[in-house]
Amino acid sequence: MIADYEPTANEVRSMWDRFGPVDIVWNINPNGTPQPEANEAGRELGCEVMKWEELKELLSRA
């Protein structure tokens, strides 16, 4: 989970380095949106960067 308003690629990579591989990086700030570079960094690492709406949709399909 990243609480920053608009997570950056560096924040995604830092979280990955700190906690290890993840499938989803969840931007929990309801007012912000991940930067396009954060989404690209997630793809490079093999994970998705998403907001609650996207995560909720994914979980509803599970």
Secondary structure, DSSP 8 states (H G I E B T S, - for coil): -B-SSS--HHHHHHHHHHH---SEEEB--TT----HHHHHHHHHHT-EEE-HHHHHHHHHH-
